[in-house]
Structures are given as C-alpha cells and as structure tokens.
Amino acid sequence: MSFFPGKDPTLGDAPSSDAVTQLIVPRTVDLGGFQVHRALPSGSSRMVGPFIFFDHFGPAVFKAGDGIDVRPHPHIGLATVTYLFDGEIVHRDSLGTAMPIRPGAVNWMTSGRGIVHSERTAADHRDGGEPLHGLQLWVALPMKDEEIAPAFAHTATADIPELRENGMTLRVVAGALHCLRSPVVTAWDTVFAEVRLKAGSTFPLDAAYEERAVYVLAGEIAIGGDKHGPERLLVLKPGDRVAIKAASDAHFVVVGGAAMDGPRHIWWNFVSSRKERIEAAKADWKAGRFDIVPGDTTEFIPLPEN
C-alpha cells in the first residue's frame, strides 16, 4: 500500500522495561479523516524478524463517494500482508487476481522478481458509512527467494486458527503460537498473531521466535510493570518469556520471527539485499517494463522523483 506520504521517521530508542528493548512511536499522517501510522522502518529498528514495513491504518468511516484508491504500483523482493479488522479492500494484481479482503482473512502477495497491484474500495461500498481499519505489513524474502516468480495467496477468515480461553482471543495469522499453527505458507521463520484480552487477563509469550514485537491497537497493556497504550510498537528482548497483561480491555498484534539472512535496502516499494537490483527496478517501472493489472489499466503511481 502506498498512500503514506513523506519520509520514514527517525526515532530514538525509549526503553521502558527490561523486557522492552525499543519503544517505537509511529509517524502518523492524517489523509483527511483517514490516519496511517507507520512503525517500520524506523530509525531505531529497520526490521523485526522478516517484517520490514508496518502500517496501521484507520479506524475510519468514509463519507459518500470516498474510499481507498491506491493506484497500480510495483513491488520486488518482498511479500505484502494485508489484514483487516473492519471494512473491505479489493486487491487486483498483474497475475490477474481480483480478490476482496475482509476482516480476519489474509492476503499474502509475494512479489519476488516483480509484481504490480492496486488496492481500492469497490464502487458499491462508496455510499457513505463504509468503515476501514487494518494493517499492511511487508516481509522481506530470503536472499535465495528474492527473484522467484510472483504469487498470490488468500486465506479465508474461517481457516485462521483461533483460541478463546481465560479472557483471551488469539488468532494465529502466520507461524505457530499456543499449539495453534497457521496454514499460511511463509518463506522464512515468521510469526504474526492477533490478540484480544479482557482487562486483567494475561497473554504469555514464549521465546520460540528470535525476534518479537508487540503493536498495541487499542486499550492498554502492561509488560514488566510498565503500561503501554495504543499506537506503540514494543520490540521485545530476545530469549525472554514475557507476560503481557491487559490493564484494560486490549487489542494488539505480535509480529516477528528469525533474524533475516543479512541487511535489506528499501526504497519506495522495492526491497532487496542488493542496491543495484533496486536501481534496475526503478528503471523498469519508469520505462513501463512491469506487467499491467488487468481491470485497472487507466492509471498508475509514477516513480517518485527523489
């Protein structure tokens, strides 16, 4: 998704407890009643596991005639992960995919050597009152997979494993937690889970994944005795089992996985372990050498000038 204008933030670390090694305050942009909070990349943390980009958008309610219109744009070297809590977005890509994503489902688009996609609100959802709230995340691909063929996978809401107990609702979107394993196929050791806790309930998070972070969507949680409110990405200390307690009814996600197999460069919508590959992608998009998106061919996002 490319509706976030401006440069990525440069933020200093703000440790709040032994368990939290970095506290990242996202940069927020208001797009006219529609807010986007970008937590990754940041000046203090480029990646958490394979996650190299973290956007939280909404919640918003659109006026009549309004909606999301992210024109066709390219990606290389990553997979985009779209996950909604409310509303609908129609995804189209250069593979010919046309798929609406709705709350609780997962769109996992692997760009590999190159893909183009658009994200829009459907015409029949523009009568006013249309909600939208969700996440778009990017995961870097392993070096050996950066140039694989592009692919798209949709996992329905009903197929995401869920556990409800002791005031907790856990959905494991990718990877495995609490004896639940997601059917979503990933190219790297990855975890992505959605958690809702009733006030006073506790969510234990073990150290099975090398790198982990918690993003608070709503409510307030406590880790190591320190409280954290919404729109904060808390990068956790590796190797420690953590107890996350709900100071009020709380909603958050856990992301992470194994540390990546080397640094990544990110420019606009392109991710690669090689700077020269990004330069080639820039030239290809500018010259019109990427594939088109069937059903969405009349406009596109041009290559940024800087």
Secondary structure, DSSP 8 states (H G I E B T S, - for coil): -----S----------SSSEEEEE--EEEESSS-EEEEEES-SS-S-BTTEEEEEEEEEEEE-TT---EEEEEEEBSEEEEEEEEEE-EEEEETTS-EEEE-TT-EEEEE-TT-EEEEEE--GGG-SS-EEEEEEEEEEE--GGGTTS--EEEEE-GGGS-EEEETTEEEEEEESEETTEE-----SSSEEEEEEEE-TT-EEEE-S-SSEEEEEEEES-EEETTEEE-SSEEEEE-TT--EEEEESSSEEEEEEEES--SS--EEETTEEES-HHHHHHHHHHHHTT-S---TT--S--------
